Amino acid sequence: LVRNTDPVPEPAIGDEHDYEIIFDMNRFDAWLEELKAAELFAFDTETTSLDYMLARLVGVSFACEPGRAAYVPLGHRYPDAPQQLDMDEVLSKLKPMLEDPAVLKVGHNIKYDTAVLLSYGIEIAPVDDTMLISYVLEGGQHGHGMDELARIFLDLDTIKYSDVTGTGKARVTFDLVPLDKALDYAAEDADITGRLHRVLKSRLVEESMVTVYETLERPLVPILRDMERRGIRVNGKE
């Protein structure tokens, strides 16, 4: 099969997007009702580390439609950072919906997000993973990071992690990123994930790869996560 690499028309990332930062519980509740009513939504976490065994949650983002997303900061702690919503209250409201079997949660490398939230007592399910879908469809033809997939399939140049956290000795953890920068990066992550899912998921059917994804790749997400979290035991006497 020869894939069509022509970018699928999507709302441009720029002045037209609608990214909202949430400081008010009423606005959070309104978004929560929208997410509950959706058949699926894109979801992402921001944390203090790329190693989920060390990571602390800094915020969550979600998107239901292209070009529209929200970021809920929970743990930004730089000087003069504004008051943010209470993490325990937000997570207690998110938990039933993130665990609701009737609503599909879409992530990119969602194994990371499930591992982070498992530390907070939340088991995200069911899930789709745009990174895994891309891998099933395209294998070794290219990398499967979000930035590269956004260029290939959406013809979009995304905000890079280093753009907001810096590089080298100047790099900071995400909890020290100012919220004006954090909003665009975090909301875009959810937005792009949702857009990629719209483009890639239908190809599983078109290219007869549904069984590979749903019986081999996707079920491994919680299995590999739990193996990594628990580690292995070596019997040195045998």
C-alpha positions, 0 to 999 in steps of 0.5 A: 500500500502507498499511503497518501501523505497529503496533509488533511485540512485542519484548523491552523494553529495560530490566531484561530485556535481557542486555548483556555487556561482554567483557574475557576472551578465553574469553568472546570465543571463546564469542561468536565460536562463536555468531556463526559458527553463526548464519545472520546477526547484527547488527554495529556499530563504535564509533569516535573520529569520525563521519568514517570517514576519520579514525576509529579503532576503539574497540570492536565490538558484536554481537547474535544475538537480541533483547534479548541483545548484547555489546560488546568494548571495544578502545580506551577510554583514559580515566583508570583505564580497565580493561585491554581485549582486544588489538585485533590479536588480536580483529580477527584472530579476527573477520576470517574470520567477518566475511568468511565468505560463509555468514554475513550481517552486518546493520548500520545504515548499514553502509557506515560500518562496512565503511569503518572495518574496511577500514582494518584489512584486513577486507572485511565481506561479505555485508551487509544494511543496515536503513537501506537496507531502510527507505529502499526500503520507506518512501522520504520518509515519514520519516527512516531513522536508527536512533533514529527507526526504533526509535520507529516500528517497535519503540515504543522510545526508544533511548540517543542518541549525545549521551547518552554523549558529551555536547554542545557543548564538553563532548562527548568522543570515544567512546574517553573514554566510561566503559565502563558507559555505553559498554556500554549504548549500543554493545550497544543499537545492535547489538540494535536493528539486529537487531530492525529487521532482523527487522521490515523484511526480510520486508516486502521480499518482502511488498511486492515490493521485493526486486529494488529492494533486492538489485539497486539499493541493496545493491550500491551499499554497497561501490561508494559506500564505495570512491568516497568513500575514493578521491576523484576526479581532476579534469583542469583542462586539459580 
